[in-house]
Amino acid sequence: MDRITLIRPDDWHLHLRDGPQMAAVLPDTTRRFARAIVMPNLKSPVRTTQEALAYRARILAALPADADFAPLMTLYLPEDTPPEEIALAKRSGHVHAVKLYPAGATTHSAAGVTRISRCFNTLETMQEQGLPLLVHGEVTDAEVDVFDREAVFLEEVLGPLLARFPGLRVVLEHITTRQAAQFVEVTGPNVAATITAHHLLLNRNALFQGGIRPHHFCLPVLKREEHREALVAAATSGNPKFFLGTDSAPHARDTKETACGCAGVYSAHGALELYAVAFEEAGALARLEGFASRFGPQFYRLPVNAGSVTLERGEWTVPASLPFANGELVPLRAGETIPWKIA
């Protein structure tokens, strides 16, 4: 197969940052995707509907002139979110989910949740309103091994939470383990998961190839090969509970290549092409459209996009770096070739 045409896909987990940084990376996403769920963990988190609508306006103002793209906004969930804010978000028509960050779990998560029970009233309203909860599924207990934090979260936090709120719609984002894939598969239709291209293509060895590779450092961290294989099996299974979410997370080179580097992989520059690589390696290119274009809208109760995008076989070399406001960022597979490109 040398060409594949897909219904225009969506990215159901994306970091855009703000200001000049956002303007630098936004064209990479709009070239490939019609919509994206935009993460709310800015330096000043997006906690209210008013803040989400203001952020949406800034995104729309920064779009390339020829872009046909809709940002789907989210709220950051602190422990003091009033249930009334959830109802307001739902009525806005532009806020599509609320994001749970365990405090300290990843970039700009210091204002996140320390005890999930403090959010029960808010979560009850979300269950009533049908507003999805997007979950960064890791515990942050220092005594739990970093490679086990997702599995422990499923057992100690998410399982009991779903038992308490069985109608709550949940997306377990950027899953990284066999346990997470199995958890999503056996739970009800109200639970789904996004899977990133980098977790389909890389295992934890990629962190240490020829030395420390900070541009492969993300949270949740890359796992063993057996987990990568389980994610590939889930993504290519045709199960509509699994769909595309890049978690593309731009950071300036100097904030990655430092003594305490930021977590995040930038993949928006070749996101769809990288998923095509993963699906082709699994012999499942025919199932890429469902994963990329159909299953996400189905879960979010949105229409499938009009239009299409075509990938064609043809090598191109990923730049060694990309401009990023006043600095530069290093993209996934920098300096390497990718065998698929946008036609």
Secondary structure, DSSP 8 states (H G I E B T S, - for coil): --EEEEE--EEEEE---SHHHHHHHHHHHHTT-SEEEE---SSS---SHHHHHHHHHHHHHHS-TT---EEEEEEE--TT--HHHHHHHHHHSSEEEEEE-BTTSSTT-TTSBS-GGGGHHHHHHHHHHT--EEE------TTS-GGGHHHHHIIIIIHHHHHH-TT--EEE-S--SHHHHHHHHHS-TTEEEEE-HHHHH--GGGGGTTS--GGG--SS----HHHHHHHHHHHTS--TTEEE---B----HHHHSSTT-------GGGHHHHHHHHHHHTT-GGGHHIIIIIHHHHHHT----SSEEEEEEEEEE--S-EEETTEEE--TTTT-EEEEEE-
